[in-house]
Amino acid sequence: MTTFNWPTSLIPQNITVRPPRKTVGLTTSLSQFTQAVPAIRPPFGLTLEFDTLVGPDVLAWRAIVASLEGRANTVRIPLFDLWYRAKQIGGDPEDYFAEGIDYGTGDLADVLVTGVQGQRNISVDFGTYGEAIKAGLYFGVGDHPYIATAVSWAGTVATIRCSPTLRDDYDDQPLRLKPDMICRLTSDDGGELPLTNLRYGAPVLDLEEAFDEPLS
């Protein structure tokens, strides 16, 4: 299995991030009794919708989708907020996705996370960055993405309630305001690009967080 980085030239027009869901389905019996099926390790979901691709972008699309070989391989995609990128760590808000592909650069320094797998609340000292995180915003620890569901402050120390619970044990692991996500196609037939007049198309890509690839 190989993890590829998302091509810098392919910038989605619309991005839908689906936070982890604790259930994977809702079954209904003949008596109309319903029961939700719990998810042991619920993943993030991601949908990327693109404006019309033409010329080199069509070729870049074909190359990355072919590289994934259905669901055999994975892809690293930036997952961070326009508001965050513009206000907290600088950069051009019009290019927030493109700048996110430059993984691991232009992020926080010396803001560290320590915690154990399954932990729901973490305490993080943001130091001179001040109150740099709010509920509803995404952050990353390693290649694991999280969303802050509640944040309280005591000076420069934030207590963050996160979803999902911590994926791993962390010991002074940097917190990132430019998280990324290792993900794969939700279907082996995903990533189709129908071409109008054999020249251009506007594809949609559905992806889901992958857990079986070693994370940095």
C-alpha positions in Angstrom: 0.0 0.0 0.0 1.2 3.5 -0.9 0.1 6.9 0.2 0.2 9.7 -2.4 0.0 13.4 -1.8 -2.9 15.2 -3.4 -1.8 17.2 -6.6 -1.2 20.9 -6.0 -3.1 21.8 -9.2 -6.4 20.2 -8.3 -8.3 22.7 -6.1 -11.9 21.7 -5.2 -14.7 24.3 -5.5 -16.7 22.8 -2.7 -15.5 20.7 0.3 -17.8 18.7 2.6 -16.2 17.3 5.7 -18.3 14.7 7.6 -17.1 14.3 11.2 -16.9 10.8 12.7 -20.3 9.2 13.3 -20.7 6.7 16.1 -23.2 4.7 14.1 -22.9 3.2 10.6 -26.5 2.4 9.8 -30.1 2.2 11.1 -31.8 -1.2 10.6 -35.6 -1.6 10.8 -37.4 -4.8 11.7 -40.7 -6.0 10.3 -42.3 -4.6 13.5 -40.7 -1.2 12.7 -38.3 -1.5 15.6 -35.1 0.4 14.7 -31.6 -0.1 16.0 -28.5 1.9 15.2 -25.3 -0.2 14.5 -22.4 1.2 16.5 -19.1 2.0 14.7 -16.1 0.8 16.7 -13.7 3.2 15.0 -15.7 5.9 13.2 -13.9 7.6 10.4 -14.0 11.1 9.0 -15.7 11.4 5.6 -14.8 13.9 2.8 -16.4 15.0 -0.4 -14.5 17.2 -2.9 -16.5 18.8 -5.7 -14.6 20.4 -8.6 -15.4 23.1 -11.1 -14.7 22.2 -14.8 -11.4 20.5 -15.3 -9.7 20.9 -18.7 -6.3 20.2 -20.3 -3.5 19.5 -17.7 -6.0 19.2 -14.8 -7.8 16.4 -16.6 -4.5 14.5 -16.9 -3.6 15.2 -13.2 -7.0 13.9 -12.2 -6.6 10.7 -14.2 -3.1 10.2 -12.8 -4.0 10.5 -9.1 -7.2 8.4 -9.4 -5.3 5.7 -11.3 -2.6 5.8 -8.7 -5.1 4.9 -6.0 -6.0 1.7 -7.8 -9.5 1.7 -6.4 -9.3 1.3 -2.6 -5.8 -0.3 -2.7 -3.9 2.9 -2.0 -4.4 6.0 0.0 -4.1 9.8 -0.5 -3.1 12.6 1.9 -5.4 15.6 1.6 -5.3 18.9 3.6 -8.1 19.4 6.0 -8.1 22.8 7.6 -10.3 25.9 7.8 -10.4 29.0 5.8 -10.9 31.1 9.0 -8.0 29.4 10.7 -5.6 29.8 7.8 -6.4 33.4 7.3 -6.6 34.5 10.9 -4.4 32.3 13.0 -1.3 31.3 10.9 -1.4 33.8 8.0 -1.6 33.0 4.4 -4.0 33.9 1.6 -7.6 32.9 2.4 -8.3 32.5 -1.3 -5.6 29.7 -1.5 -6.2 27.9 1.8 -6.6 24.5 0.2 -3.6 24.9 -2.1 -1.4 26.1 0.8 -2.5 23.1 2.9 -0.9 20.8 0.3 2.4 22.1 1.5 2.2 19.7 4.4 3.8 20.5 7.7 4.9 24.0 6.9 3.7 27.4 8.2 2.1 25.9 11.3 2.3 26.3 15.0 5.6 25.9 16.8 6.0 24.2 20.2 2.3 23.6 20.8 2.3 20.0 22.0 -0.3 17.3 22.9 0.1 14.6 25.4 -2.6 12.0 26.0 -3.6 8.4 25.8 -5.7 6.5 23.2 -9.4 6.9 23.9 -9.0 10.2 25.8 -11.8 12.7 25.1 -10.4 15.9 26.7 -6.9 17.3 26.2 -5.1 20.2 27.8 -2.9 22.2 25.4 -0.8 25.3 26.2 -0.9 27.7 23.2 1.6 30.1 24.8 2.0 33.3 22.9 -0.5 32.3 20.3 -3.3 33.0 22.7 -6.8 31.7 22.3 -6.0 30.1 18.9 -8.7 27.4 18.8 -12.5 27.5 19.0 -15.2 24.8 19.1 -16.1 23.7 15.7 -12.7 24.0 14.2 -10.4 21.2 12.9 -6.9 20.4 14.2 -4.5 17.6 13.7 -2.1 15.5 15.8 0.3 13.7 13.5 -1.8 12.6 10.5 -4.9 12.2 12.6 -7.6 14.8 12.2 -9.9 15.9 15.0 -12.6 18.5 15.5 -12.9 20.5 18.6 -16.4 20.2 20.0 -15.9 22.3 23.1 -13.1 24.6 24.3 -12.5 26.3 27.6 -9.5 28.5 28.6 -7.4 29.0 31.7 -4.9 31.7 30.7 -3.1 30.3 27.6 -4.1 26.7 28.4 -7.0 25.3 26.4 -9.1 22.3 27.5 -10.3 20.8 24.2 -13.1 18.3 24.0 -12.3 16.5 20.7 -14.1 14.1 18.3 -13.1 11.4 17.8 -11.4 10.4 21.0 -7.6 10.3 20.7 -6.7 7.7 18.0 -3.3 7.0 19.6 -1.0 7.6 22.6 0.7 11.0 22.2 3.8 12.2 24.0 4.6 15.9 23.2 3.2 15.5 19.7 2.8 18.8 17.8 -0.7 20.1 17.4 -1.4 21.4 13.9 -3.8 24.0 12.7 -3.1 22.7 9.2 -4.2 19.0 9.6 -4.3 16.5 6.9 -6.1 13.3 6.5 -5.0 9.9 5.1 -8.0 8.6 3.2 -9.1 6.3 0.4 -12.0 6.1 -2.1 -15.3 4.9 -0.7 -15.7 2.7 -3.8 -13.4 1.0 -6.2 -15.2 2.8 -9.0 -14.9 6.2 -7.4 -13.2 9.1 -9.2 -14.9 8.8 -12.6 -14.4 11.8 -14.9 -17.0 11.9 -17.7 -15.7 14.3 -20.4 -18.1 16.5 -22.3 -17.1 16.8 -25.9 -14.1 14.6 -25.0 -12.5 17.7 -23.4 -13.7 18.8 -20.0 -15.6 17.6 -16.9 -16.6 18.5 -13.3 -15.9 15.5 -11.1 -16.9 14.7 -7.5 -14.7 12.6 -5.2 -15.9 10.8 -2.1 -13.3 9.7 0.4 -13.1 8.2 3.9 -10.4 8.3 6.5 -8.1 5.2 6.4 -6.6 3.6 9.5 -4.5 0.7 8.2 -1.7 2.9 6.8 1.1 3.7 9.2 0.8 7.4 10.3 3.6 9.8 10.9 
